[in-house]
Each structure stands twice: as C-alpha cells, then as structure tokens.
C-alpha cells in the first residue's frame, strides 16, 4: 500500500511539474500574444481614415501588420499543438489539451 501511495505521489509531482512547464512554454506565450494583439490591431484597422492610409503612401499598413502577426501567432500555437513537451520519465508526449497526462 505504501509503495502505491509513493508511486501516486511521484506521478502527481511529475504531472504538476509538466503542467507548469506547459503553461509557461514560450511558444504559448508568443503565439497567444501575437494572436491577441493581432485582433486588437484588426479593430484599429477598421477606424483607419483615408488620411492615415495616404500617410503610408496608400498602403494599409495595419492590414499587413495584422496578417503577419496573426500568421506568426498561429504558427507558434500550431507548433505547440503538433510538438507538445515530452515527459522525460515516461518518454511519451502529452496530448495537446491534456496537461495532466
């Protein structure tokens, strides 16, 4: 019985550590930042006047910025989903939506 409890405690500690690592994975932070900020810039793009577009020599710079930001954000989030962090003890990947294994 004591061995089972020790084993469960070890699994719990490993799951908690992997949860922390996955939560603060730089790909999640960068991807989320670019997607959220891309949505904010999209909203700003709807309020762009003709004078602002003329300042940029007729190029809607907000539109191109948004497309680049969203593409980069989606790239990082897709990378995170396709290549999840692997547990060193188990040697297997966690499913994309399951942080506790």
N, C-alpha and C positions, 0 to 999 in steps of 0.2 A: 504494500500500500504506500509506504514511504517513497519507494522508487518511482511510482506512478505520479505522486504529488511533485516530486523533484523534476520529473520529466515535463509535466504540465507547466510548472513554473518556468522552466527553460524555454519552452515553446512560447509562453506568454511574453517573456522578456525579448525573445527574438522578434515576435510579431510587433511588439511596441517599438523596438528599435527600427524595424523596417518601415513601420508607419511614419515615424519621424523622418527617416531618410527620404521616403517617397514624398512626404508633404513639402519638404524644403528642397526638392530636386530643382536645380537651376532651370531645367527645361520647362517645368511647370510655371515657375515664376516669370521667366522671359516670355513664354508663349501667352500666358494669361495677361501680362502687362500689355503686350502688343495688340492683342485682340480687343481688350477693354479700351485702350487708348485709341485704337482704330475706329471703334464705334463712336467715341467722343468726337474725333475729328470728322467723322461722317456727318454727325449732327451739325458741326460748324460749317461743313461744306454746303449745307442747304441754305445757310444765311449769307453766302458769299455774294457780294454785289458785282455788277459789271465793272465798276471802278477797280475793285481788288483784282479781278481777273486781268484787266488791262495793265495793272502794275506788274504782273508777272508775264508780260508780253503775250497775252492771250491764252496762256496755258493755265488750266485749272489745277494749280499745284496741290491743292488739298486732295483732289481726287487721286492723283498719282501717289501722294504720300499715303493715303488710306489703303490703296491697293497693295503697296509694298509692305505696309505694317501688318495688314491682315494676312498676307501671304506668309510673312515671316512667323507670325504668331501661330498660324495653322500648321506650318512646318514643324515648329518646336513641339506643339501638342500632339501632332501625329507621330513624331519621333518618340515621344514619351509613351504613347499608346503601343507602338509597334515594338519598342525595345524597353520593356519595364526593367526595373532594378532586380537583380537576381540575389537570392539568399545564398551566402557563402556556405552555410551549413547544409542546406538542402540541395543546392545546385540546380534549383528549378526557378522559373520565373513566376512572379505573382501575376494573376490575371489583371487586366487593365483597371477594372473597377473595384477590385478586392484588395484592400491594403492589409488585411489581417490573415491572408492566406487561406 
